Amino acid sequence: MRAALAPSVGQIDLAKRHAATSALALARVVSERQPALLAIPQHVVWVGRLALMLARSDARLVALTDDVEIDFAAIRAATPRWD
């Protein structure tokens, strides 16, 4: 999936072993980078919600499944449009 993404799409490696300890690190990164969209695996979507809340971000959150086609469709639907 990473290879098919546009170069403007960033990936964040929090270097964390457990999801429970990554919310603060993700909130810091979200606050610094101010993304328009945050896509996160469905089983740890609570970490994304908490990070967006802590960062006071209005970024959209997309929960990723294991189906690449569904994930791309969800990301496209959630991506803000700039004209």
C-alpha positions, 0 to 999 in steps of 0.5 A, spaced: 500 500 500 505 504 501 508 504 494 501 506 491 501 512 495 502 519 493 509 522 495 505 527 499 503 522 503 507 521 510 508 515 514 509 516 521 514 511 525 513 512 533 518 507 535 513 504 540 512 497 542 505 498 545 499 502 542 497 504 549 504 508 550 503 511 543 498 516 544 502 521 546 507 520 541 502 520 536 499 527 539 506 530 538 507 528 531 500 530 529 501 537 533 507 538 529 505 536 522 498 538 522 495 533 517 489 533 514 487 526 515 490 520 519 489 513 517 490 508 522 489 500 523 482 499 525 484 495 532 488 501 534 483 506 532 482 509 539 489 511 539 488 515 533 482 518 536 486 520 543 492 523 539 487 527 535 483 530 541 490 531 545 493 535 539 486 539 538 486 537 531 481 537 526 484 532 522 479 526 519 480 519 522 480 513 517 480 506 520 484 502 516 482 494 514 485 489 511 482 490 504 487 495 500 481 497 495 476 499 501 482 502 505 484 507 498 476 508 497 475 510 505 482 515 504 479 518 498 472 519 501 475 522 507 481 527 503 479 534 503 478 537 496 482 543 495 480 547 489 
